[in-house]
Amino acid sequence: MGIEELNKIIAIKKMDLEECEQELNNRYYPSIVRIAMMNYIVVLQKQIEEYAKVD
C-alpha cells in the first residue's frame, strides 16, 4: 500500500470519526446505540493511530 493510499484511508477515517463524535454529542440515542457508537469511535481512533505508524 502506497503512502497516498494510506493518507486517503486516514483522511476518510478521520472524517468518519468527526461525524460520529458530532452525532453522538448532538442527538439523543438509546444507551445501547451510544455504547456501540462510542465503541466504533475507539476502533476508528486505534485504526488511525495504526495507519499513522505505517505512514
N, C-alpha and C positions, 0 to 999 in steps of 0.2 A: 504494500500500500504506500502510495506516494505522499509527500508532505501536503500537497494540495488537497488530496482526498481527506487526509486527517483533519486539516483545517476546516473543510466543509462539514465534516461529521461533528467536530467540536462546536462549530457555529450553530448548527441545527439543534444540537443537544442543549446548548445554552439558551437558544430561543424557546425551546420546549420547556426548559426549566423555569425560565422567567414567566412564561404564560401560565404554567401550573401554579407557581407561587402566587401570582396575581389572582387567579381564580380561587385559590384556597383562602386568600385573605379578603376577597371582595364579595363572596357569595356564601350563602348558607348551604351546607351539605350535611347529610346524616353522618353520625360518628364513623360508621364503617367506611363510608366513602372518603372521609377526611383522613382516616388511617391509611387507606390504600393510596391516596394522593401523596401523603407525607412519605410513605414507603417509596413511591415512584420518584419523588424528589431526591431522596437519599441515593437511590440507584443511579439517577442521572448525574448527581454530583460525583459519585465514585467513578462512573464511566468517563466523565470529563477529566477528572484527575488522571486516570489511567491513560487516556489518549494524549493528554498533555505531556506525560512522561515519555511516551514514544516519540513525540514530536521533538 
